[in-house]
Amino acid sequence: MEKAYFRCVTSRFKIFSDPVHGFISVPKNLIMDLIQTPEVQRLRRIRQLGIGHLVFPGAEHTRFGHALGAMALMQDALSNLAEKGTPISTEEATAALAAALLHDVGHGPFSHTLEHDFISDFNHEDMSRVLLLQLNERFGGQLDLAIEMFDATYARPFFHQLVSSQLDMDRLDYLRRDSFYTGVVEGEVGVQRIIKTMRVHPTEGGSDSHIVIESKGVYAVENYIISRRLMYWQVYLHKTVLAGDHLLRAVFRRLRALLRSDDADVRGRCSPALLFFLTNNLSVRDIESPQVRDQFCRLDDTDVIYSIKQCMQSRDSVLSDLSRRFVERDFFRVTFLEDGTGDGRQPEWGERIAEWLVDQGISPRNRALDDADYYLTHDDTSHAAYESMQDSILVLDRNGRVHELSESADAAAVSALSRSVVKPFVCYPKEINLEVGVAERT
């Protein structure tokens, strides 16, 4: 490959003012053209943290800001790697920026909260790839290389690591961004320190190359992993976020049940794009259909909020009550349980909730036990901050030896962060005292 180094593709830029990373310079070439597409502009109408804005008042930021932030960090990373001697061509730089910008273009309304509710066996990365292919066709093949980097099929694998890995531009941006907007200072990450200590090994960046961290960046990476653990438990899996998530999903379960019975009243209360996904049993195999893609690109947070507000006036008292609770932020209670304390008690809890539904006039007695399923969830949540076995973070020591992070960092701490922490919980109306054994109560 001809030796070339990362450089500005053009001297003409558009400047975006970002509260997290400062001024972001976007070259007025393919990258700016991609930003102007309806697919990327749609991300302005999807909140980054889904239900999180109902828990953290400042968390009104969107997927659009995150996409720009990931692209900006990719610019910084490519410049740093080029300065350290790794050849990066103009075409590779543009492709990497495009892959970072578009990595989350397949997110649906309320981000991860409803990811599996509209299309079964679906992850947003599946739709991101489909939309990448669609955009590539529209742009006459200019995204061929970006798709290879996205798919990890490009001959220089370190580019894929920058797009998707345990230390990619996506994670570095969202941790820093979400910490900023939620005010949770434990999530602050030394992003620039990590990027400045990145390098490609071997430096030439061939088919056996990968991203490594210089030994002087180990503490910054350790802090990043710790911050990730804290952000998950304090923000992404916060008990009130879990309560909002389960309430929102309960609304959509009820909507689907009523639509299956051809309830004309409910059908008229949903936006057309939302109705398409609620009335068609779609799987991940269907997302390549032009109709499914087009309807998905019309769907955003606005459709969900509008439809739920309309459903507050539904003739179905369960749907009306669930919708009112969501709009008015009258969430259920989430109680974290001691291991095993919920096993076998769901029937008892369901009966108590059914009695309450009858007393409140929400359900008739002959349907109350079935309706109680919308008001009770027994589940668990889990998280591992560092997946050391599947996708290791590699460190380059001063002697040129490459090894896994725990060999340089505090091995006990990294090992602890590699273990998945599981927290069982029960979610139910606050008006009822289920007298559960608790590990932590809201």
C-alpha positions in Angstrom: 0.0 0.0 0.0 1.3 3.4 -0.9 2.4 5.2 2.2 0.1 8.1 3.1 -0.7 9.9 6.3 -4.0 11.2 7.7 -4.6 14.7 6.7 -7.5 17.1 6.2 -9.5 16.1 3.2 -10.4 19.7 2.4 -9.7 23.1 3.8 -13.4 23.8 4.0 -15.2 22.9 7.2 -18.5 23.3 8.9 -18.1 24.0 12.7 -20.5 22.4 15.2 -20.4 23.7 18.8 -20.5 20.8 21.1 -20.7 21.2 24.9 -18.7 18.0 25.5 -15.8 18.2 23.0 -15.9 21.9 22.1 -15.8 22.8 18.4 -16.2 19.9 16.0 -14.8 20.5 12.5 -16.7 18.6 9.8 -15.1 18.5 6.3 -17.5 19.6 3.6 -17.2 16.5 1.6 -18.9 13.1 2.0 -19.1 13.4 5.8 -21.1 16.7 5.6 -23.3 15.2 2.9 -24.0 12.2 5.2 -24.9 14.5 8.1 -27.5 16.2 6.0 -29.3 13.0 5.1 -32.8 12.3 6.6 -31.4 9.1 8.2 -28.9 11.0 10.3 -31.1 14.1 10.9 -33.7 11.7 12.3 -31.2 11.0 15.2 -32.0 14.6 16.4 -35.5 13.2 17.4 -34.2 10.2 19.4 -33.0 10.8 22.9 -29.7 9.2 23.8 -30.8 7.8 27.1 -34.4 6.8 26.4 -36.2 7.0 29.7 -33.2 8.6 31.3 -34.5 12.2 30.8 -37.3 11.4 33.1 -34.8 10.6 35.9 -32.0 13.0 35.2 -33.5 16.4 34.2 -30.5 17.4 32.1 -30.4 14.3 30.0 -32.2 15.7 27.0 -29.3 15.0 24.6 -29.9 13.1 21.4 -28.3 10.4 19.3 -27.4 13.1 16.8 -25.0 14.8 19.2 -23.5 11.4 20.1 -22.9 10.5 16.4 -21.1 13.8 15.9 -19.1 13.2 19.1 -18.0 9.7 18.1 -16.9 11.1 14.7 -14.9 13.9 16.4 -13.1 11.4 18.6 -12.3 9.3 15.5 -10.7 12.4 14.0 -8.5 12.8 17.1 -7.6 9.1 17.1 -6.7 9.0 13.5 -4.5 12.1 13.8 -2.7 10.6 16.9 -2.1 7.2 15.1 -0.7 9.0 12.1 1.6 11.1 14.2 3.0 7.8 15.6 3.9 6.5 12.2 0.9 4.5 11.1 0.0 5.2 7.4 -3.6 6.2 6.9 -4.8 7.3 3.5 -7.3 10.0 2.8 -9.8 7.4 1.7 -9.4 5.4 4.9 -9.7 8.5 7.0 -13.0 9.5 5.3 -14.3 5.9 5.6 -13.5 5.7 9.3 -15.2 9.0 10.0 -18.3 7.8 8.1 -18.4 4.5 10.0 -18.1 6.4 13.4 -20.8 8.8 12.3 -23.2 6.1 11.2 -22.6 3.4 13.7 -25.8 4.2 15.6 -28.0 5.3 12.7 -30.2 2.2 13.2 -31.4 3.2 16.7 -35.2 3.3 17.1 -37.4 5.4 19.5 -36.2 5.7 23.1 -32.9 4.1 22.1 -32.3 0.8 23.9 -35.6 0.8 25.8 -37.7 -0.4 22.9 -35.0 -2.0 20.8 -36.6 -5.4 20.9 -40.3 -4.4 21.0 -40.9 -3.5 17.3 -38.8 -6.2 15.6 -38.0 -9.5 17.1 -34.4 -10.9 17.4 -33.3 -7.4 16.5 -30.3 -5.2 17.6 -29.8 -1.7 16.4 -26.5 -2.6 14.7 -28.6 -4.8 12.3 -30.5 -1.8 11.1 -27.4 0.4 11.1 -25.8 -1.9 8.6 -29.0 -2.0 6.4 -29.1 1.8 6.4 -25.4 1.9 5.6 -26.0 -0.2 2.5 -29.0 2.0 1.5 -26.9 5.2 1.9 -24.0 3.5 -0.1 -26.3 2.9 -3.0 -27.6 6.5 -2.9 -24.0 7.8 -2.8 -22.7 5.6 -5.6 -20.5 3.3 -3.6 -18.7 5.9 -1.7 -19.3 3.9 1.6 -17.8 0.6 0.4 -14.8 1.0 2.6 -16.8 2.3 5.6 -18.9 -0.8 5.4 -15.8 -3.1 5.3 -14.6 -1.3 8.5 -18.0 -1.6 10.1 -18.2 -5.4 9.2 -14.6 -6.1 10.3 -13.7 -7.4 6.8 -11.2 -4.7 5.9 -7.6 -5.9 5.6 -6.5 -3.5 8.3 -8.5 -4.6 11.4 -7.5 -1.8 13.7 -10.0 0.4 12.0 -12.8 -1.8 13.1 -11.5 -1.7 16.7 -11.9 2.1 16.6 -15.5 1.7 15.5 -16.5 -1.3 17.6 -14.5 -2.7 20.6 -14.3 -2.2 24.4 -12.3 0.9 23.8 -14.0 2.4 20.7 -15.0 5.9 19.9 -18.7 5.1 20.6 -18.1 4.1 24.2 -15.6 6.9 24.8 -18.1 9.5 23.7 -21.2 8.2 25.3 -19.6 7.7 28.7 -18.3 11.3 28.7 -21.4 12.7 27.1 -23.9 10.9 29.4 -21.9 11.9 32.5 -22.0 15.5 31.4 -25.7 15.7 30.7 -26.8 13.6 33.8 -24.4 15.4 36.2 -23.1 12.0 37.4 -19.4 13.0 37.8 -18.3 9.4 38.4 -18.7 8.9 34.7 -16.1 11.4 33.7 -13.4 9.7 31.6 -10.0 11.0 30.6 -10.9 10.5 26.9 -8.0 12.5 25.5 -5.5 10.8 27.7 -6.7 7.4 26.4 -6.7 8.5 22.7 -3.2 10.1 23.1 -1.8 6.8 24.5 -3.3 4.7 21.7 -1.2 3.3 18.9 -1.3 0.6 16.3 0.9 -2.5 16.8 2.7 -3.3 14.6 3.0 0.3 13.6 2.6 -0.3 9.9 -1.0 -1.4 10.5 -1.1 -4.6 8.5 -3.5 -7.5 8.6 -2.2 -8.6 12.0 -2.4 -5.1 13.5 -4.5 -4.1 16.5 -5.0 -1.1 18.8 -2.9 -1.1 22.0 -2.5 1.3 24.9 0.9 2.5 25.9 1.8 1.7 29.4 1.5 5.3 30.5 -2.2 5.2 29.7 -3.0 2.2 31.9 -4.5 4.2 34.8 -6.7 6.2 32.4 -8.1 2.9 31.0 -8.6 1.5 34.5 -10.5 4.7 35.4 -12.6 4.3 32.2 -13.6 0.7 33.1 -14.5 1.8 36.7 -16.5 4.7 35.3 -18.3 2.4 33.0 -19.4 0.2 35.9 -20.5 3.2 37.9 -22.4 4.7 35.0 -24.3 1.5 34.4 -25.5 1.2 38.0 -26.1 4.9 38.6 -27.6 5.8 35.2 -28.3 3.1 32.6 -29.6 0.6 35.1 -30.8 3.1 37.8 -33.9 1.7 39.5 -36.2 4.5 38.3 -34.9 4.0 34.7 -35.8 0.3 35.1 -39.3 1.3 36.3 -39.8 3.6 33.4 -38.6 1.0 30.9 -40.9 -1.6 32.2 -43.9 0.8 32.2 -43.3 1.8 28.7 -43.0 -1.8 27.5 -46.2 -2.6 29.4 -48.0 0.1 27.4 -46.8 -1.5 24.1 -47.7 -5.0 25.2 -51.2 -3.8 25.9 -51.4 -2.0 22.6 -50.4 -5.1 20.7 -53.0 -7.2 22.5 -55.8 -4.8 21.7 -54.7 -4.4 18.1 -54.7 -8.2 17.7 -58.4 -8.0 18.6 -58.9 -5.3 16.0 -59.7 -2.6 18.4 -60.6 0.4 16.1 -60.4 2.9 19.0 -56.8 2.0 19.7 -55.9 1.8 16.0 -56.9 5.4 15.6 -54.7 6.6 18.4 -51.4 5.5 17.1 -49.2 7.3 14.6 -49.0 5.6 11.1 -45.4 4.6 11.5 -45.9 3.2 15.0 -49.0 1.3 13.9 -47.0 -0.4 11.1 -44.7 -2.0 13.6 -47.4 -2.8 16.1 -49.6 -4.6 13.6 -46.9 -6.6 11.7 -45.0 -9.4 13.3 -41.6 -8.4 12.0 -38.3 -10.2 12.6 -34.8 -9.2 11.8 -35.1 -11.0 8.5 -37.6 -8.4 7.4 -35.4 -5.3 7.8 -34.0 -5.5 4.3 -37.5 -4.8 2.9 -37.7 -1.3 1.5 -41.1 -0.8 3.2 -39.8 -1.8 6.6 -36.7 0.5 6.2 -38.8 3.4 5.1 -41.3 3.0 8.0 -38.4 2.6 10.4 -36.8 5.9 9.2 -40.2 7.6 9.9 -40.3 6.4 13.5 -38.8 8.4 16.4 -39.6 9.5 19.9 -42.3 11.8 18.7 -44.4 8.9 17.4 -44.2 7.1 20.8 -45.1 10.2 22.9 -47.9 11.3 20.7 -49.5 7.8 20.6 -49.2 7.3 24.4 -50.8 10.7 25.0 -53.7 9.7 22.7 -54.0 6.4 24.5 -54.7 8.2 27.8 -58.2 8.6 26.4 -58.6 5.0 25.4 -61.8 3.2 26.3 -59.6 0.3 27.6 -59.0 1.2 31.2 -55.7 -0.7 31.6 -54.2 1.0 28.5 -55.5 4.4 29.7 -54.1 3.9 33.2 -50.7 2.7 31.9 -50.5 5.6 29.4 -51.4 8.1 32.1 -48.7 6.8 34.4 -46.1 7.1 31.7 -47.1 10.7 30.7 -47.4 11.9 34.2 -44.3 10.0 35.4 -46.3 7.9 37.9 -43.9 5.0 37.6 -44.0 1.7 39.3 -41.8 0.8 42.2 -38.6 -1.2 41.6 -37.3 -3.2 44.6 -34.0 -5.1 44.3 -34.2 -8.5 45.8 -32.0 -10.8 47.8 -31.0 -13.8 45.6 -33.9 -16.1 45.2 -36.4 -14.1 47.4 -38.8 -13.7 44.4 -38.8 -17.4 43.3 -42.2 -18.9 43.5 -43.9 -15.8 44.8 -45.1 -14.3 41.5 -48.6 -16.0 41.7 -49.1 -14.5 45.2 -48.0 -11.1 44.0 -50.2 -11.3 40.9 -53.3 -12.1 43.0 -52.7 -9.1 45.3 -52.3 -6.8 42.3 -55.4 -8.3 40.7 -57.4 -7.5 43.9 -56.1 -3.9 43.7 -57.0 -3.6 40.1 -60.6 -4.6 40.9 -60.8 -2.3 43.9 -59.6 0.6 41.7 -62.2 -0.1 39.0 -59.4 -0.7 36.4 -60.3 -4.4 35.7 -63.3 -6.5 36.1 -62.8 -9.5 38.4 -62.9 -12.1 35.5 -60.0 -10.3 33.8 -58.0 -8.9 36.7 -55.5 -11.7 37.1 -54.6 -11.5 33.4 -54.4 -7.7 33.6 -52.1 -8.0 36.6 -49.3 -9.2 34.2 -49.0 -5.6 32.9 -48.4 -4.3 36.4 -45.9 -6.9 37.7 -42.4 -7.7 36.4 -40.0 -10.1 38.1 -36.6 -9.9 36.3 -32.9 -9.4 36.8 -30.4 -7.0 35.4 -26.7 -7.6 35.0 -23.5 -5.9 33.8 -19.8 -6.7 33.4 -17.7 -3.6 32.9 -14.8 -5.4 31.2 -15.0 -8.5 29.0 -11.4 -9.7 29.4 -11.9 -13.0 27.6 -13.9 -11.9 24.6 -12.4 -8.6 23.6 -9.3 -7.8 25.6 -7.7 -4.4 26.0 -4.0 -4.8 25.1 -1.1 -2.8 26.7 2.3 -2.2 25.1 4.9 -2.0 27.8 8.2 0.0 27.6 10.0 -3.1 26.4 7.7 -3.5 23.4 5.8 -6.5 24.8 2.1 -6.7 24.4 -0.1 -8.2 27.1 -3.7 -8.1 28.4 -4.7 -5.1 30.7 -4.8 -7.1 34.0 -1.1 -7.9 33.7 -0.2 -4.2 33.9 -3.1 -2.8 36.0 -4.3 -3.8 39.4 -5.1 -7.4 38.5 -7.6 -7.9 41.4 -9.5 -4.7 40.4 -9.7 -5.6 36.7 -10.7 -9.2 37.6 -13.5 -7.9 39.8 -14.7 -5.6 37.0 -14.7 -8.6 34.6 -17.3 -10.4 36.7 -20.9 -10.0 35.7 -23.0 -8.5 38.6 -26.6 -9.7 38.6 -29.3 -7.9 40.5 -32.8 -9.5 40.6 -35.7 -7.1 41.1 -39.5 -6.9 41.2 -41.4 -4.0 39.6 -45.0 -3.3 40.8 -47.4 -0.4 41.6 -46.3 1.8 44.5 -49.8 1.7 45.9 -49.3 -2.0 46.9 -47.0 -3.3 49.5 -45.8 -6.8 48.4 -43.7 -7.3 51.5 -40.8 -8.6 49.5 -37.4 -9.5 50.9 -35.2 -6.6 49.7 -31.5 -5.9 49.0 -32.3 -2.3 48.4 -35.7 -0.5 48.4 -36.7 2.6 46.4 
